[in-house]
Amino acid sequence: MHTPLMPIPGHTDPVPVPRDVTPREDGRIDLIGLPKKRIVELFGEAGLDPKAAKLRAKQVFHWLYHRGVTDFEAMTDIAKTMRPWLAERFVIDRPEIVEAQVSTDGTRKWLLRTADKHDFEMVFIPDADRGTLCVSSQVGCTLNCRFCHTGTMRLVRNLTPGEIVGQVMLARDSLGEWPKGAGNMAGLDFDDDDEEAASAYTPDGRLLTNIVMMGMGEPLYNFDNVRDALKLVMDGDGLALSKRRITLSTSGVVPMMARAGEEIGVNLAVSLHAVTKDVRDEIVPINRKYGIEELLQACADYPGASNARRITFEYVMLKDKNDSDDDARELVRLIKQYKLPAKVNLIPFNPWDGAVYECSSPERIKRFAEIVFDAGISAPVRTPRGRDIDAACGQLKTAAEKKSRAELDRLAEEKQAALG
């Protein structure tokens, strides 16, 4: 199935294109990503009376999001005669897994594929007190941030609510975090020696404790679908993850930031990465449309921001580009000028083939962090994770594409040899 590239008039002013879910060839409707109200409507349209539609929708919703089942036959409180009726009309889908990798540090990365054959990624990063899932919102990206590998890819399309929430469900599948040992139902088996990591539960009984919309794509250019997916994640009858454990990361789509605070209400992270116009124009091109001052004012106005719910500024450390003492002092000045309840995540640059930047030295990063910290602003340095499995956004997809090309070449050689 061919999906045309989304029409984008410019790197700094992309236009989100509404797009319905691609219909399945068998005519069935995928229920993942649909709110309970919509499921009630679909059951009614399929022939159930209003009372039955409401009851069945409530039951199915529970099995989808609380139990993680992928088969109507597993829904034991629904009459046996009803289950085939559901299976004929509806389906419980997950994104296809192309590749799954586990790093030596426990980081997991998946290359996933949509029903119309486009690849995207998600990453799970375990820490001592939390486990964070990085969720993608788009196939590719339009922003072309120069340090970001995903920025080298063209934007194909927005991910649907089902494809977004499906990432969270896949992660729960693989981590065995559905009730009564319902994990691995989607066949997500990692190496046997990874079982120890899967049993190392966090104090609240979960490995997956946090979600960041920080994978491929700009979430605020896919606002409606991201909002609808996160509402399912936060729904007490759904995946039931607190909004305080969800962070949305934006490169600075200023007009959408207030809506994100009002309609989603999750924590905000901003990909700042520079403190002067010239440098940020270069490495985060959206700055040419929404400048630093406008962005920081939107942060100051973000609903719900407080010392208890600080805004996180992501700052990738690039050698001789944005890492000087003056840069650190200007960062402090800006945060104080706008009276922002903030913390700064300093991110050592994760190199990739073709990148035009190098990572700042450990000594330079330490000095930068000290200046920010001494001003009373938290400035942790993020530990690089998953470098042995290409865990920077977009790297696994590129590696898989290269491998596919190599495999095609090898098959062609073998075929030629056989003919010869």
N, C-alpha and C positions, 0 to 999 in steps of 0.2 A: 504494500500500500504506500503510495507516494504522498508525502506531506510537503507542500511548498514552503519555502522559507518565509518567515513573517516579514511583511514590508516594513522597513525601518528607514525613515527619511534622514537620520543623522545619528552619530554616536552619542551626542549629548541631548537629543530630544526624541527618543524613541516613542512610538505610539503603540500602546497595548492594543492587540487585535482580539476582540471577543471570538471565542471558538468553542463550539459545542463538542462534547465527547464524541470521538469517532465511533459510529455505530458498528456493532459486531456483525460479522457476516452471518452468524446463526440467528440474528434478530433478538437475542436475549439481552437484558439490561443488567449491567454491572451495578450492584448495590453499594460497593465500597465508595465512600466519598459523598454519599447522599445523606441529607439530614433526615431525621425520623419523619418529619412532616411530609417530605417528598415520597418516602417509602409508603406511607399511608395512602397517598394519592395514587401511586402506581398500583398498589394492591387493589384499590377501588376500581381503577381503570381496567384491571385484569379480571374483574368480575366479583370480587368479594363485597359483601354489604358493608356499610360504614363501621359498624361495631366490630365485625370480624377483621376488617382491614386494620383498624386501630390496634386490636389485640395482637394480630400476627406481626404487625410492624414493630411493636414493642418487644415481642419475643425475638424476632430476627435481629433487631438492633442490638439486643443484649448478647446474643450469640456471636455476632460479628465483632463487637468491640470489647466485650468483657471476657469472652472465651476464645476469641481468635480463630473460630472454626472456618474452614474453607469448603465445607460440604454441607448441604442442607440435611443429609442423612444423619449428621452428628447432632442435630437439634432435637434432643430427646423429648422435650416437652411439647413438641408439635406433632400432631397426629400423623401416623405413618402414611396415611392416604394423602395427606396434605404436602408431604415433602416432595414427591415427584411432580406435583402441580407447580411448586415453587421452582424446582430445577428445570422444568420445561421453559419457564418464562424469564428466569433470572439467573445470575451467576455471581459468585464471590471470587473476585480476581485479586491478584497481586502483580506488581511489575515482574517481568521475567528477569531472572538472575543470569547474567552473562559470565560474570567472574566474581569470586569472593576470595579475599586475601586476609591473612592475619599477620601483623607485624610482630617482630620480636618483643616490642614493648606493649603488646596487647591491643594496639589499634587495629580495628577491622575496617576494611573498605570493600564496598560492593560496586560493581559496574552493572547497572540495571538497564532494561530495555522496555520501551513502551509497546503497546499493541500495534502501532504503526511503524515500529522498527527504528526508533531513535534512542540513542544511548545517553544515560546520565548517571550520576554517582551519588552515593551517600557514604558517610564515614562515622564510625563509632569510636569514641576516645574514652577509655576507662581511666579514672584516677582513684586515689585512695578513698575519697569521700563522695565521689559522684561518677556518673557515666553519662557522657554527652553525645547525642546523636546530631550530626550535621546534615541537614535536610536540604535538598535542592528544590528550587521553585521554577526553573526553566531548563529547557534543553539548549545549552549554550548560553551566551550572554551578549548584550549589545554595548556594554559600557567601555570595553577595551582598556581597563586599568592596566597600565604597562607592566606592572610587576606580577600580574595574575595570569596563570596559565589558561584559565577559562576564557579570559579576554581575547585569546587568539582564535577562539571558535566563533562561528557565526551563530546568531540566535535563530533557532529553528521554530520553536513555538513555546508557549506557556505550558507548564504541567497542569493537569486538571486537579480538582480537589481529591479525587480518588488516587491519583498518582502521587500526590503529596502525602496524604495520610497513609497510603499504602507503604511508604518507606518506613514509617514508624511501626506499622504492623509487621513488616518483614523483619525489622530489627528484633521485635519481641518474639517472633517465630524462632529466630536463630539463637536468642539468648535464653529460650525456654521460660519466658516470663508470662505465659498464660496460666490460669489456674489449672490445677490437677495435671501437671506435667504435659501440657498441651503444646510444648515447644517442638521445633523441628518438623512441624506438620507440612511445611512447604519444601521439605527436603534440603534445608540449609545446613548440611553437615560440614563442619570444619575438621581439622586434623584431631585425632584422638588426644594428642598431648595438650589440646586447648581446653579439655574438660575442666581442668583445675581453675582456669580463669572464669569459666561459666558458673562455677559454684561459689566464687568469692563474692557473696552478696553484700551490698551496702547495708547500713544499719536499718534503713526503712524497708529492707527486703527486696530491693530492686537493683539491678545493674543499670538499667536505663532510667536515670533520674531527671535528666535535663534534655531539652531540645533547643537547637539554635537553627534559625532559618539563615544559614550561612554557607550553603553548598553552592552549586552552580546556579547562576542567575541573580537578578536583582528582585527580591520579593515584592517591593513596592511597585514594580512594573507588571506584577501579576496579582494585584491587590485582592480582587474579589475571590479568586481561587485560594489564595493563601489564607485569607480571613475565614472562608468556609471550612477549609481543612483544619485550621487551628481550633475552630469552634467545636469540631468533633473530638479533637484531642483533649480539649478542656472540659467537655460535657461530662457531668457527673455520671450520666448513664452511658457515656462513650468510653474513651480511653482514660478519662478522669485524671489528667495531669494538670496540676495547678498552674495558673498563668504566671505565677512567680518563678516557675521553673522553665519558662519558655522565653527565649530572646529572639527578637527579629533584628537582623543586621541589614543596614542600608548604606549605600555609597553616598546618600545625600539627596534623595528625591523629596525635596522640601515640601511641595504641595500635598504630598500624601502622608506626611509624618503625623500631623494632628489627627487625621482619620484613623491611622494605625493605633494611636493611643486611645481614641474614643471607641472604635468599633472592635478592636482586638484586645487592647489593654495589657499586652505583654511587655516585658523589659525591652529596652531599646539599646542597640549597639550601633555605632556609627564608624564606618571605615574612613577615618580622617587622613592618616598617613603623611600629612604635611601641614605646615603652619603658615606658609606663604603662598600667595596667589600663583606665582610662576611655577613653583615646584608642584603644587597640587594640580594646576592646569595640565601639567605634563603627565603625572602618574595616575591621576583620577580625573579623566576628561570631563565628567559631569560638572566639575567645579567651574567650567566655563559658562555654564548655564545658571547654576546655583552656587554662589561664592561662599567662602568660609564664614563671613559675617552672617549671611542669610541662613546658612546651615546651623550655626551656633545659636542664633535666635530661635530657630525652630526647636532646637534641643531644650532651650530655656523654657519654651512654651509647652513642651511635651506633657500631656496629661499623666498625672501619677508619678512623675519624677520627684524623688525626695532622697534624703540621705539614706533611707532604708531601701530605696530602689534607685540606685545610681545609674546614670547613663554610662555605658562603657564606650570608650574611644579606642578603636583598633588602630595600631600604629606599627606598620611594618618597617623594620630597621634596614635601610639601604645605605651602603657605604658611600660616604662623601656626597650624599644627596639630601638626606633629611635628618642626619644623626649628630649634628654639632651641638655644643653647649648652648649656643645661641638659639638653636631650634628648640631645645628643651625648655629654655627660659621663656621663649615666646609661647610655647604650649601652655605653660603655667599661667602666663599673663592672660591668655585668651580664656582659659577656664575660669579664672578669677573675675575677669571683666564681665562675663556673662553669668556669674554666680551659679555655676553649674554643679550639681551634685554628681561628681564624676569619678571614675577610675580609668586608668590608662593601661591597656594591654599592650605591652611591647612584644612584637613578634619578630624573631630572627627570620630573615628572608630565606625561603626554601627554594634553592636554585632549581632551574629546569632548563633543558636544552633550548638555546636560542634567547634566553633571558638577557636583557641588556644591563642588568644590575648585579651587584655582589652584595653579600650579607655584611653588615657592619661587624667589626671585630668584637669579641666578648668583652674586652676592656672598654670599648666605646659604648656598648650597650649598657654595661654596668654604670658608667659615669652618667649617661643620659638618665637612667632610672633613678640614680641618687639625687640628681637635681630636682626631678619631679617629686620624688618622695620627700625630700627635705622641705618642699613647699606645702607639705601636708596632704598630698594627693597620692593615693595608692597607685603603684606602677609596677606590677609584677611582670617578670619576663616569662613569656610562654615557652615552655620546654618544647623543642621540636619533636614532633611525633610522627611515626610511620614513614620515615624517609626511605626505609628499605622496601616499602610497597608503593612508592609514588603517591603518598597521601595528600599532596597539595592538590587543590581543586583542579580537575581537568586532566591530571597526569595519567590516571589509569585509563581513561577513555582514549587518550592519544596512544598509549602503549598498546592497548588492545587493537586499535586500528592498524598500528605498525605490524603487530603480530599477525593479524588477519592477512595483510598484504604479503608478509613473508610466507605464511602458510599457503597462500594461493600460488606464489612463485614456486614453492617446493612441490606442490601437487602438479603444477604444469611441467616441471622438470621430470617428475616421475612418469607422467603420462607420455612425455616425449621419449624418455628412455625405453618405455614399454613398446612404443611404436617402432623405435629404432631397431 
